[in-house]
Amino acid sequence: MTGDGALARLIRSSTGRASAAPGEVCDLCAAPVPEDHRHLYDTAEAEVRCACGPCSVLFAGDGAGGGHYRLVPRRRVRLPRVDTAALGVPVGLVFFVPRADGTVTAEGPSPAGAMRWEVDAAVWRQLTTRFPELASMEPDVEALLVNTVQGLDHHWIVPVDDCFRMLAVVRREWRGLSGGGRVWPAVEEFFAELTEQN
């Protein structure tokens, strides 16, 4: 879902650097951006774009920019265990994104890169009646991020750019077909560093 440039920047930002890479700029106006900058979701290209402070303000309201760009929120909410088995996704590290058109997609890492599935929207709606927090998610820009790999039990509502950062961590650390010895500790560290915020 992210363009090569945005994904590359997210991979760089997942390395824990203290400042932005030289030349890292806003995808709209080319102004330099700090490491902790906002993102816009480009609805036409289904990609995340970097945004400087002034450009992010332009897209902060409902309907701003004609709906082409949507400001990715910063809200993170840790949830109790959400039973996602009925959604039919056969992996333990995955994120679910409700879309503005009513569909729901699931995405997760694999040895061949990111995998994507369409989830039964009716089953998703049933899940939101059991877990009302899911119904509050903003389409396209928030996701349910789940990690049940190796007995873990993480369920978060997060900005979609957090999901792309998680994919970047996996992509950076993955070795061979099974991921190797570095990927799962890196994923655990990623989840350990998530903090709730409104």
Rosetta silent file (secondary structure, phi, psi, omega in degrees, C-alpha in Angstrom):
SEQUENCE: MTGDGALARLIRSSTGRASAAPGEVCDLCAAPVPEDHRHLYDTAEAEVRCACGPCSVLFAGDGAGGGHYRLVPRRRVRLPRVDTAALGVPVGLVFFVPRADGTVTAEGPSPAGAMRWEVDAAVWRQLTTRFPELASMEPDVEALLVNTVQGLDHHWIVPVDDCFRMLAVVRREWRGLSGGGRVWPAVEEFFAELTEQN
SCORE:     score description
SCORE:     0.000 S_00000001
   1 L     0.000  -29.447  178.178    0.000    0.000    0.000 S_00000001
   2 L   -88.424  149.400  173.765    2.845    2.406    0.532 S_00000001
   3 L   -70.800  163.243 -177.472    4.884    3.715   -2.351 S_00000001
   4 H   -58.397  -40.147 -179.511    8.531    2.716   -2.553 S_00000001
   5 H   -66.095  -45.881 -179.923    9.682    6.129   -1.327 S_00000001
   6 H   -65.411  -41.911  179.776    7.324    6.235    1.653 S_00000001
   7 H   -64.603  -40.803  178.237    8.104    2.629    2.600 S_00000001
   8 H   -61.159  -40.713  178.214   11.834    3.322    2.372 S_00000001
   9 H   -65.924  -39.036  178.472   11.412    6.304    4.687 S_00000001
  10 H   -67.070  -35.812  175.788    9.412    4.203    7.149 S_00000001
  11 H   -62.736  -45.207  178.000   12.134    1.550    7.084 S_00000001
  12 H   -62.127  -39.848 -177.423   14.715    4.226    7.871 S_00000001
  13 H   -71.043  -19.415  179.680   12.529    5.636   10.656 S_00000001
  14 L   -80.730   -1.157 -178.387   12.199    2.176   12.232 S_00000001
  15 L   -88.467    0.186  175.985   15.930    2.098   12.935 S_00000001
  16 L    78.990   20.392  177.984   15.590    4.411   15.935 S_00000001
  17 L   -64.448  154.265 -178.354   17.566    7.323   14.520 S_00000001
  18 L   -83.924  -19.270 -178.672   17.338   10.578   16.434 S_00000001
  19 L  -141.887  166.423 -178.890   16.722   12.793   13.403 S_00000001
  20 L   -67.809  153.702  177.048   15.340   12.632    9.886 S_00000001
  21 L   -65.637  146.798  176.543   17.568   11.474    7.066 S_00000001
  22 L   -56.140  134.225  177.823   19.206   14.299    5.129 S_00000001
  23 L    85.751   -0.748  178.263   16.897   15.312    2.326 S_00000001
  24 L   -71.958  125.080 -169.976   13.760   13.757    3.873 S_00000001
  25 E  -134.328  163.903  173.482   10.952   16.019    2.710 S_00000001
  26 L   -64.731  134.057 -179.877    7.192   16.549    2.648 S_00000001
  27 L   -74.139   -8.352  179.092    5.658   14.668   -0.283 S_00000001
  28 L   -99.417  -46.116 -174.130    3.392   17.656   -1.031 S_00000001
  29 L  -118.472   -3.819  178.763    5.584   20.749   -0.821 S_00000001
  30 L    71.512   13.095  174.781    9.129   19.327   -0.510 S_00000001
  31 L   -71.748  147.277  176.510    9.813   21.144    2.782 S_00000001
  32 E   -59.811  145.907  178.135   12.167   19.277    5.142 S_00000001
  33 L  -122.759  144.947  174.627   10.357   17.151    7.747 S_00000001
  34 L   -74.639  170.592  179.312   11.494   16.070   11.211 S_00000001
  35 L   -58.953  -43.494 -176.936   11.599   12.379   12.134 S_00000001
  36 L   -90.608   63.658 -179.086    8.319   12.642   14.057 S_00000001
  37 L  -100.738  165.637  179.307    6.261   14.045   11.180 S_00000001
  38 E   -83.959  165.523  177.181    2.642   13.390   10.228 S_00000001
  39 E  -126.763  152.083  173.436    1.416   11.276    7.347 S_00000001
  40 E  -115.134  143.916  173.906   -1.390   11.626    4.837 S_00000001
  41 E   -96.614  121.539  179.561   -3.242    8.729    3.263 S_00000001
  42 E   -87.671  105.195 -174.706   -3.524    9.218   -0.498 S_00000001
  43 L   -68.248  -29.517 -179.558   -6.913    7.679   -1.326 S_00000001
  44 L   -72.338  -37.478 -176.316   -6.283    7.688   -5.091 S_00000001
  45 L  -102.104   -6.882 -176.515   -2.977    5.810   -4.873 S_00000001
  46 L    54.545   48.104 -179.156   -3.678    3.871   -1.614 S_00000001
  47 E  -133.410  157.101  173.895   -0.345    5.085   -0.238 S_00000001
  48 E   -95.802  133.389 -179.467    0.934    6.885    2.832 S_00000001
  49 E  -118.424  143.651  175.223    2.664   10.210    2.160 S_00000001
  50 E   -74.063  144.202  179.875    4.956   12.219    4.433 S_00000001
  51 E  -138.043  137.385  173.376    3.647   15.668    5.410 S_00000001
  52 L   -75.664  172.341 -179.538    5.250   18.686    7.020 S_00000001
  53 H   -57.276  -52.652 -179.560    3.404   20.539    9.798 S_00000001
  54 H   -60.716  -41.286  179.390    1.753   23.190    7.588 S_00000001
  55 H   -67.814  -36.138  179.373    0.595   20.658    4.968 S_00000001
  56 H   -65.944  -33.520  177.579   -0.789   18.325    7.625 S_00000001
  57 H   -64.065  -35.329 -179.384   -2.862   21.218    9.029 S_00000001
  58 H   -60.915  -26.647 -175.167   -4.401   21.720    5.578 S_00000001
  59 L  -112.068   19.757 -175.831   -5.888   18.210    5.704 S_00000001
  60 L   -76.963  -24.892 -175.990   -6.897   18.085    9.373 S_00000001
  61 L   -93.010  161.370  176.102  -10.650   18.658    8.871 S_00000001
  62 L   -62.460  130.333  177.138  -13.335   16.369    7.496 S_00000001
  63 L    79.228   -0.221  179.087  -13.505   16.709    3.735 S_00000001
  64 H   -62.566  140.198  178.784  -10.350   18.838    3.562 S_00000001
  65 H    72.712   18.139  178.726   -8.588   18.462    0.238 S_00000001
  66 H    66.596   15.270  178.885  -11.692   17.021   -1.407 S_00000001
  67 H    83.356   -1.974  179.881  -11.041   13.662    0.231 S_00000001
  68 L   -67.983  -41.796  176.585   -7.960   12.923   -1.905 S_00000001
  69 E  -116.439  138.743  175.877   -5.679   13.088    1.156 S_00000001
  70 E  -124.313  130.250  179.056   -6.701   12.098    4.669 S_00000001
  71 E   -67.631  127.106  177.730   -4.616   12.993    7.711 S_00000001
  72 L   -75.918  124.239 -178.335   -3.497    9.840    9.513 S_00000001
  73 L   -71.464  175.195  179.671   -4.503   10.198   13.186 S_00000001
  74 L  -113.024    3.243 -176.254   -2.170    9.480   16.107 S_00000001
  75 L   -64.276  135.369  171.935   -4.631    7.606   18.315 S_00000001
  76 E  -133.938  128.186 -179.035   -3.463    4.291   19.787 S_00000001
  77 E  -132.054  122.020  175.219   -5.742    2.172   21.959 S_00000001
  78 E   -81.511  132.749 -177.829   -4.762   -1.169   23.479 S_00000001
  79 L  -109.909  157.075  168.081   -7.695   -3.580   23.400 S_00000001
  80 L   -66.940  173.489 -177.680   -8.470   -6.742   25.310 S_00000001
  81 L   -54.704  125.138  176.440   -8.157   -9.905   23.258 S_00000001
  82 L  -104.493  120.972 -178.564  -10.233   -9.565   20.073 S_00000001
  83 L   -77.374   98.193 -176.592  -11.272  -12.931   18.648 S_00000001
  84 L   -96.082    4.916 -177.209  -10.337  -12.470   15.000 S_00000001
  85 H   -56.998  -37.249 -177.912  -10.556  -16.181   14.063 S_00000001
  86 H   -66.018  -16.499 -179.624  -13.930  -15.657   12.356 S_00000001
  87 H   -77.244  -10.762  171.309  -12.278  -13.208    9.951 S_00000001
  88 L    74.448   25.557  179.551  -10.534  -16.174    8.314 S_00000001
  89 L  -100.770  120.684 -169.852   -6.978  -14.828    8.195 S_00000001
  90 L   -86.131   25.950 -179.832   -4.486  -17.675    8.741 S_00000001
  91 L  -130.715  158.831 -177.189   -1.604  -15.674   10.254 S_00000001
  92 L   -96.751  -11.854  177.628   -0.872  -14.267   13.698 S_00000001
  93 E  -117.587  105.789 -169.936    0.762  -10.973   12.676 S_00000001
  94 E  -157.691  156.150  170.643   -1.778   -8.973   10.712 S_00000001
  95 E  -131.478  144.790 -176.951   -3.627   -5.674   10.532 S_00000001
  96 E  -112.811  127.749 -177.966   -7.222   -5.057    9.497 S_00000001
  97 E  -120.785  113.007  171.560   -8.192   -1.819    7.779 S_00000001
  98 E   -71.991  139.781 -177.175  -11.853   -0.851    7.308 S_00000001
  99 L  -105.435  157.972 -179.331  -12.259    1.053    4.051 S_00000001
 100 L   -62.050  -25.342 -179.847  -14.476    4.023    3.231 S_00000001
 101 L   -86.253    4.983  177.765  -16.398    1.864    0.728 S_00000001
 102 L    95.348   -9.934  177.040  -17.395   -0.619    3.469 S_00000001
 103 L   -80.529  166.480  176.600  -14.847   -3.307    2.617 S_00000001
 104 E  -134.483  131.013  176.766  -12.201   -4.517    5.072 S_00000001
 105 E  -112.489  152.408  173.806   -8.707   -5.633    4.139 S_00000001
 106 E  -120.711  138.451  179.713   -6.196   -7.654    6.123 S_00000001
 107 E  -136.999  144.424  177.558   -2.480   -7.362    5.516 S_00000001
 108 E  -156.850  164.096 -179.284    0.505   -9.151    6.962 S_00000001
 109 L   -80.168  156.347  174.941    4.143   -9.950    6.231 S_00000001
 110 L  -152.239  169.620  177.989    5.375  -13.078    4.462 S_00000001
 111 L   -59.219  -26.737 -178.667    8.658  -14.315    2.965 S_00000001
 112 L   -92.892    6.603 -177.141    7.463  -12.983   -0.409 S_00000001
 113 L   111.772 -166.430 -177.192    6.521   -9.547    0.953 S_00000001
 114 L   -70.124  137.797  174.825    3.228   -8.180    2.223 S_00000001
 115 E  -105.207  152.995 -178.708    0.141  -10.362    1.772 S_00000001
 116 E  -140.827  135.864  177.176   -3.359   -8.916    1.451 S_00000001
 117 E  -129.735  152.716  169.272   -6.817  -10.449    1.883 S_00000001
 118 E   -96.658  131.589 -177.882  -10.318   -9.078    1.686 S_00000001
 119 E   -95.974  145.475  177.024  -12.290   -9.842    4.851 S_00000001
 120 L   -61.754  114.978 -175.684  -16.016  -10.619    4.836 S_00000001
 121 H   -61.967  -33.863  179.193  -17.550   -7.216    5.679 S_00000001
 122 H   -66.810  -39.455  177.777  -20.578   -8.818    7.373 S_00000001
 123 H   -66.774  -39.009  176.839  -18.315  -10.794    9.705 S_00000001
 124 H   -60.843  -44.965  179.776  -16.379   -7.588   10.463 S_00000001
 125 H   -60.946  -38.572  176.434  -19.644   -5.795   11.352 S_00000001
 126 H   -62.575  -39.263  178.788  -20.529   -8.646   13.719 S_00000001
 127 H   -64.390  -37.564 -179.420  -17.115   -8.269   15.357 S_00000001
 128 H   -69.680  -22.644  174.979  -17.697   -4.530   15.834 S_00000001
 129 H   -73.723  -30.751  177.544  -20.918   -5.251   17.753 S_00000001
 130 H   -81.829  -27.633 -179.007  -18.910   -7.383   20.190 S_00000001
 131 L  -129.205   83.165 -173.084  -16.025   -4.875   20.310 S_00000001
 132 H   -58.032  -23.750  178.341  -17.549   -1.389   19.895 S_00000001
 133 H   -58.467  -32.290 -178.870  -14.112    0.267   19.845 S_00000001
 134 H   -66.362  -31.550  179.324  -13.631   -1.204   16.365 S_00000001
 135 H   -68.571  -18.933 -178.806  -16.684    0.669   15.093 S_00000001
 136 L   -85.688   -3.821 -177.321  -14.978    3.953   16.062 S_00000001
 137 L   -67.931  139.623  176.876  -12.041    3.381   13.700 S_00000001
 138 L   -79.089  125.291 -178.918  -11.566    5.924   10.922 S_00000001
 139 L   -56.262  142.512  175.805  -11.741    4.199    7.512 S_00000001
 140 L    73.409  -28.434 -171.391   -8.473    3.877    5.591 S_00000001
 141 L  -113.983   -6.360  173.780   -6.330    5.608    8.226 S_00000001
 142 E  -127.299  153.840 -176.076   -6.750    3.427   11.349 S_00000001
 143 E  -142.336  155.881  167.787   -6.264   -0.314   11.727 S_00000001
 144 E   -92.388  112.953 -178.513   -6.701   -3.174   14.147 S_00000001
 145 E  -102.172  123.967 -173.707   -3.134   -4.460   14.594 S_00000001
 146 E  -124.685  135.821  172.070   -2.872   -8.020   15.946 S_00000001
 147 E  -136.530  106.472  176.085    0.120  -10.094   17.033 S_00000001
 148 L  -116.968   17.764  179.912   -0.567  -13.586   18.361 S_00000001
 149 H   -69.432  139.405  176.342    2.719  -15.089   17.122 S_00000001
 150 H    54.050   40.338  174.604    4.591  -17.267   19.640 S_00000001
 151 H    79.219    4.658  178.609    1.849  -17.004   22.249 S_00000001
 152 L   -75.259  165.852 -174.711    1.711  -13.202   22.326 S_00000001
 153 L  -146.495   67.351 -178.336   -1.623  -11.440   22.674 S_00000001
 154 E  -106.464  129.210  177.225   -1.443   -7.901   21.291 S_00000001
 155 E  -139.361  115.932 -174.475   -4.542   -6.153   19.924 S_00000001
 156 E  -134.390  143.876  160.669   -4.324   -2.441   19.158 S_00000001
 157 E   -92.616  122.838 -175.234   -6.206    0.235   17.267 S_00000001
 158 E  -137.150  161.520  169.693   -3.382    2.186   15.660 S_00000001
 159 E   -63.432  146.774 -176.127   -2.736    4.732   12.907 S_00000001
 160 H   -63.251  -24.879  178.319   -2.143    2.917    9.635 S_00000001
 161 H   -68.080  -26.951  172.413    1.398    4.308    9.449 S_00000001
 162 H   -61.737  -38.784  179.329    2.244    2.228   12.568 S_00000001
 163 H   -63.800  -40.982  178.679    1.259   -0.844   10.551 S_00000001
 164 H   -68.661  -32.910  174.818    3.588    0.148    7.735 S_00000001
 165 H   -64.834  -39.822  177.490    6.377    0.699   10.276 S_00000001
 166 H   -62.193  -44.878  177.250    5.748   -2.834   11.561 S_00000001
 167 H   -60.243  -37.303  179.593    5.976   -4.180    7.988 S_00000001
 168 H   -65.731  -39.538  176.869    9.210   -2.218    7.566 S_00000001
 169 H   -61.515  -46.535  179.932   10.686   -3.818   10.706 S_00000001
 170 H   -62.239  -45.282 -179.284    9.786   -7.278    9.402 S_00000001
 171 H   -61.365  -39.436 -179.144   11.169   -6.497    5.946 S_00000001
 172 H   -67.659  -37.577 -171.873   14.429   -5.212    7.459 S_00000001
 173 H   -98.653  -15.053 -173.029   14.946   -8.238    9.736 S_00000001
 174 L   -65.808  133.868  176.477   13.463  -11.155    7.730 S_00000001
 175 E  -134.217  134.730  176.203   15.921  -13.884    6.681 S_00000001
 176 L    66.602 -159.523 -178.098   15.133  -17.067    4.730 S_00000001
 177 L   -81.970  -30.568 -174.803   11.685  -18.660    4.616 S_00000001
 178 L   -96.831   -6.209  179.963   10.912  -18.626    8.346 S_00000001
 179 E   105.693  -25.438 -179.506   12.168  -15.145    9.147 S_00000001
 180 L    81.485 -174.179 -174.759   15.342  -16.166   10.957 S_00000001
 181 L   -84.394   -9.996 -175.071   16.321  -15.437   14.540 S_00000001
 182 L   -98.040  -25.600 -169.823   16.107  -11.631   14.435 S_00000001
 183 H   -67.465  -45.504 -174.254   12.642  -10.911   13.076 S_00000001
 184 H   -71.543  -37.942  171.544   10.445  -12.060   15.984 S_00000001
 185 H   -61.321  -36.026  178.264   12.467  -10.311   18.728 S_00000001
 186 H   -66.404  -39.665  177.263   12.325   -7.149   16.569 S_00000001
 187 H   -65.346  -43.235  177.470    8.538   -7.498   16.221 S_00000001
 188 H   -59.509  -41.165  178.310    8.201   -8.015   20.002 S_00000001
 189 H   -63.904  -40.502  177.731   10.264   -4.871   20.570 S_00000001
 190 H   -57.552  -48.179 -179.496    8.052   -2.943   18.150 S_00000001
 191 H   -67.841  -36.017  179.166    4.927   -3.927   20.125 S_00000001
 192 H   -63.592  -27.196 -178.212    6.616   -3.265   23.483 S_00000001
 193 L   -88.222   -7.626  176.856    7.277    0.322   22.372 S_00000001
 194 L   -68.102  136.450  178.056    3.651    1.048   21.411 S_00000001
 195 L  -129.209  145.546  179.622    2.049    3.452   23.862 S_00000001
 196 L   -69.913  142.197  172.553   -1.573    4.482   24.187 S_00000001
 197 E  -158.080  148.848 -179.203   -2.420    8.004   23.078 S_00000001
 198 L   -96.954    0.000    0.000   -5.571    9.878   22.135 S_00000001
